[in-house]
Amino acid sequence: MTRNSQRFALLALALTLSLSAFAKPKSESIMLYQDATVNGTNLPAGEYVVKYDTEGTNAQVKFMKGNKQVASATGQVKTLPKKVANNQVVMNTEGNARSIAEIDFGGKDTAISFESAGTSAGK
């Protein structure tokens, strides 16, 4: 009987892990009030849907305009000191260009931060 219960437990664990592999990405709407860049791609001002998958502290983020993906980037998941009321985009304004430095998600204490182009170039 013990062998059967071990097999059942192993089967239950395998089913749980396989279902989590098919988890849908999360999505949030954001508004850019000015043109900005992310991962070298220019995003004109406007409304976007951000779809993101997280694995540990890493996040794969897709910026969607309608049904079309217009940009993608890899970011770092971070925990904010407190929940923010609304989705907000934090901009990096170094130099003449604006780039997305962070997206804070409304009603959550979670954010995704992005490395700026200057930092990734070894500044």
Stockholm file with secondary structure:
# STOCKHOLM 1.0

chainA/1-123         MTRNSQRFALLALALTLSLSAFAKPKSESIMLYQDATVNGTNLPAGEYVVKYDTEGTNAQVKFMKGNKQVASATGQVKTLPKKVANNQVVMNTEGNARSIAEIDFGGKDTAISFESAGTSAGK
#=GR chainA/1-123 SS CHHHHHHHHHHHHHHHHHHHHTCCCEEEEEEESSCEEETTEEECSEEEEEEEEEETTEEEEEEEETTEEEEEEEEEEEECSSCBSSCEEEEECCTTCCEEEEEECBTSSEEEECCCHHHHTTC
#=GC SS_cons         CHHHHHHHHHHHHHHHHHHHHTCCCEEEEEEESSCEEETTEEECSEEEEEEEEEETTEEEEEEEETTEEEEEEEEEEEECSSCBSSCEEEEECCTTCCEEEEEECBTSSEEEECCCHHHHTTC
//
